[in-house]
Amino acid sequence: MSSKAGPAPGEAHEPDIAADLVRRIAAGDPAAEAALIERYSRGLLYLLRRLGAPPELAEDFHQETFRIALERLRRRGLDEPASLAAFLHGTARNLVSAERRKTARRRTEADPEGLELAVDGAPRPLDTVLLDEEANIARRLIGELASDRDRQVLLRFYVAGEDRASICADLGLDSLHFSRVLFRARQRFQELHRRFERRQPARTAAWTV
Amino acid sequence: MDHAYVEEHEIVDRYVMGTLPAAESEPFEHHYLSCPECLDRLALAEAEQRAFKRLARQEAEKLAAARQLALVAWLARLGRSRQAAVLAMALLVAVLLPWGLAVRRIGQGERELARAGAALEQERQQERQRAAAGSRKAAEAALEASRRELAAERQARAAAAAELARAREPQSNVPILFLNAERDAAPAGAPTVRLRLPRAPGWIVLALEIDPPHQPSYRATLRDAAGRQLWRGAGLRLDERDSLSLTLPSTLLKPGDHTLAVEGLAPGAKPVAAGRFAFRVLPPA
């Protein structure tokens, strides 16, 4: 993962890009509208999932967010064009909140349509295979570690959710060693995960971003 | 928010774990909306977390299953009667457990009672020690008082020994007072016989003329002007001249009038007045 402090050479800042898109959409440029959707689509879908949008409604919210945003940009633009991301973020959050309120009212009003929309929380069979394979990758990764302390780092960080400071304090590690263990584990995990993905047929997995 | 900050502060991992505060998560969300690099990083972080948690769950399930299998395998190896006994024991434990818990609570109560008893006994012992300490203090005070009395006694003895030593030495110019009995029962006026006390303590001799009939023995009582008894001597006998002489320490007398009453004593008879003698003591010159 890159850790450069600013945009790559030749790439403009996000605020500049956003302001340019807003200006062009207000001017009636259809290419700018397509560019907006292309730029923010993947991130918006991920955000909607993180905000708690039901999976079956995420695509609807995705489309609704862009519809609202484009209508606004065509008509009057934004007071702060550089804050386009914040505008999209706020719109998506409002849609999810509204749905949540509607769902809460449905629970008390015995809405049959709501029952049909209810989702079974158990993972689908295909997903179970993928999840098990991920666990196998983690098992292999743990097995490849020479030091029990490094295994402790990964298990406590990923499974127990402990923070860096408490792990380092308990295991007598310095921050640099902790970062090194995590970085190497992450690289190895990514490598094994990519190998696994290359072996798999194309799929519509809900777990990828 | 730039990638250096995201990396340094583990923003991605913390966001995925849900431990990133709102003040940091919202700006990060604004950022990743248009950042493919961060979205890739988020996907990887979610996969890592899912993988490790699933691994931990699988291992825990394996361990639980292994324990169950071990228990079933052990049971299977037992004979029928023993299997029944084990199951009966399990049932008994299930039934007795509440009772056992009650017993445990009673036991806890008894232990608490024992602890309270021990604390009370300790308190009593401390009280006895305090009382003993008090008695010791009283004894020490009494001992100290005895020591002081002994010291005073020794001083008095030393003074007496010194006085006796002086008395044993030959003395000169010892005052001798010749006294005749008063003829009147209530004599008027001051005593005519006068005695000047010596400057240094010494002896004084009182020579008393005793009229007949004489008695086998006599008793003499010395009083001061206020009538206080200063001395009484009994078993006194007359000398060959039918006189009675008394040698008194001068410290017994104080300036002022004194009387000496003499009584004759006969066996089986009441005392008989043998004379009253008066004299005036003068202070040392």
Boltz contact constraints between the chains, C-beta under 6 A:
constraints:
  - contact:
      token1: [A, 1]
      token2: [B, 41]
      max_distance: 6.0
  - contact:
      token1: [A, 2]
      token2: [B, 3]
      max_distance: 6.0
  - contact:
      token1: [A, 2]
      token2: [B, 37]
      max_distance: 6.0
  - contact:
      token1: [A, 3]
      token2: [B, 3]
      max_distance: 6.0
  - contact:
      token1: [A, 3]
      token2: [B, 4]
      max_distance: 6.0
  - contact:
      token1: [A, 3]
      token2: [B, 7]
      max_distance: 6.0
  - contact:
      token1: [A, 4]
      token2: [B, 3]
      max_distance: 6.0
  - contact:
      token1: [A, 5]
      token2: [B, 2]
      max_distance: 6.0
  - contact:
      token1: [A, 5]
      token2: [B, 4]
      max_distance: 6.0
  - contact:
      token1: [A, 14]
      token2: [B, 34]
      max_distance: 6.0
  - contact:
      token1: [A, 39]
      token2: [B, 34]
      max_distance: 6.0
  - contact:
      token1: [A, 40]
      token2: [B, 33]
      max_distance: 6.0
  - contact:
      token1: [A, 40]
      token2: [B, 34]
      max_distance: 6.0
  - contact:
      token1: [A, 42]
      token2: [B, 39]
      max_distance: 6.0
  - contact:
      token1: [A, 43]
      token2: [B, 32]
      max_distance: 6.0
  - contact:
      token1: [A, 43]
      token2: [B, 33]
      max_distance: 6.0
  - contact:
      token1: [A, 43]
      token2: [B, 34]
      max_distance: 6.0
  - contact:
      token1: [A, 43]
      token2: [B, 39]
      max_distance: 6.0
  - contact:
      token1: [A, 47]
      token2: [B, 29]
      max_distance: 6.0
  - contact:
      token1: [A, 85]
      token2: [B, 30]
      max_distance: 6.0
  - contact:
      token1: [A, 85]
      token2: [B, 33]
      max_distance: 6.0
  - contact:
      token1: [A, 86]
      token2: [B, 30]
      max_distance: 6.0
  - contact:
      token1: [A, 89]
      token2: [B, 29]
      max_distance: 6.0
  - contact:
      token1: [A, 89]
      token2: [B, 30]
      max_distance: 6.0
  - contact:
      token1: [A, 131]
      token2: [B, 54]
      max_distance: 6.0
  - contact:
      token1: [A, 134]
      token2: [B, 47]
      max_distance: 6.0
  - contact:
      token1: [A, 134]
      token2: [B, 50]
      max_distance: 6.0
  - contact:
      token1: [A, 134]
      token2: [B, 51]
      max_distance: 6.0
  - contact:
      token1: [A, 135]
      token2: [B, 51]
      max_distance: 6.0
  - contact:
      token1: [A, 135]
      token2: [B, 54]
      max_distance: 6.0
  - contact:
      token1: [A, 135]
      token2: [B, 55]
      max_distance: 6.0
  - contact:
      token1: [A, 135]
      token2: [B, 58]
      max_distance: 6.0
  - contact:
      token1: [A, 137]
      token2: [B, 51]
      max_distance: 6.0
  - contact:
      token1: [A, 138]
      token2: [B, 51]
      max_distance: 6.0
  - contact:
      token1: [A, 138]
      token2: [B, 52]
      max_distance: 6.0
  - contact:
      token1: [A, 138]
      token2: [B, 55]
      max_distance: 6.0
  - contact:
      token1: [A, 139]
      token2: [B, 55]
      max_distance: 6.0
  - contact:
      token1: [A, 158]
      token2: [B, 48]
      max_distance: 6.0
  - contact:
      token1: [A, 158]
      token2: [B, 49]
      max_distance: 6.0
  - contact:
      token1: [A, 158]
      token2: [B, 52]
      max_distance: 6.0
  - contact:
      token1: [A, 159]
      token2: [B, 52]
      max_distance: 6.0
  - contact:
      token1: [A, 159]
      token2: [B, 53]
      max_distance: 6.0
  - contact:
      token1: [A, 159]
      token2: [B, 56]
      max_distance: 6.0
  - contact:
      token1: [A, 161]
      token2: [B, 17]
      max_distance: 6.0
  - contact:
      token1: [A, 189]
      token2: [B, 48]
      max_distance: 6.0
  - contact:
      token1: [A, 190]
      token2: [B, 44]
      max_distance: 6.0
  - contact:
      token1: [A, 208]
      token2: [B, 43]
      max_distance: 6.0
  - contact:
      token1: [A, 209]
      token2: [B, 39]
      max_distance: 6.0
  - contact:
      token1: [A, 209]
      token2: [B, 42]
      max_distance: 6.0
  - contact:
      token1: [A, 209]
      token2: [B, 43]
      max_distance: 6.0
